[in-house]
């Protein structure tokens, strides 16, 4: 045999082997063991994604609740300070109270 013939045989054998391997991999469905493993991986991934989503939602809700609590505290503090400010006017004479009310309304 010549070198060219040997190379052609190797090439044709490699192509045939490659084609057979491709055909076998295309034709063979997953085994029950592989199918079970895939199902297990899907379930695990879904479970982890669900846990992450729940945790993110919980953190977001907690953050919103904290903001609401802080806003309520600021509002109560402002009301308290305004009440104390108004109470301090009671000790002033009537003319000064009117002047301060007018200044506040401007």
N, C-alpha and C positions, 0 to 999 in steps of 0.2 A: 504494500500500500504506500501510496505517496503521502507526503505530509498534508497536502491539501485534502485528500480523502479522509484522513484521520480527523482533521479539524472539522470537516463537514459532518462526520459521524458524531463527534462530541457535541457539536452545536445542535444537531437534530435530536440527539438523545436528551440534552438539557431542555430543549423546547418541549419535547414530549413529556418529560417529567414535570416540568413547570405547568403545562396545561392540565395534566392529570391531577396535580395538587390543587390547582385552582378549581377544577370541576368538583373534586371531592369536598373542598371547603364550602363551595356554593350549594351543593346538594345536601349535605348533612345538616339536619336541624340540631338545635341544642339538645344535649342529653338531659335527662330529668335532674341529674345532679347539677348541671350548669344552670338549668332553668330555676332550680330551687335557690341556688347561690345568687342569681340575678334578682329574684324576688326578695331575697333577704337584704341585698344591697339597696334595692329600691325602698323597702320598708324602713331600713335604717336611715337612709338619706332623707326620706319624707319626715320621719320622726325628728331628726335633728333640725330640719328646716322649720318644722312646726314649733319646736322648743325655742328656737332663735326668734321666730316671729312673736311668740307669746311673751318672751322676755323683753323684746323691743317695745311691744305694746304696753307691758307693765311699767317699764321705765318711762315711757312717754306719758302715761296716765299719772304716775307719781310726780313727774315734773310739773304737769299741769295743775295737780292738786297743790303742790308746794307754791306755785305762782299765785294761785287763788287765795291760799292762806295768807301769804305775804301781802297781797293787795288788801285783804280784809283788815289785817293788822295796821297797815298804813292808813286806811280809811278811819278806823276807830281812833287812832292816834290824832289824826287831823281833826276829827270831831271833838275829841277831848281838849285839844289845844284851843280850838275855836270857842268852846264853852268856857274855858278858863279865861280866855281873852275877853269874852263878853261879860263875864262875871267881874272882871277887874274894872270895867267901865261903870259898874253900879256905884262905885265909891266916888266917881268924878261928878262935878256939877253938870247940870243939864245942858248948858251951852257947849261945854267941851264934848259931851256925848254926841250932840248934834253935829258938831264939826267933824268928829271922827267918823260918824256914819256917812256923812257926805263924802269925805275923803275915800272911804271904803267903796262907795258906790261908783266913784269915778273910775 
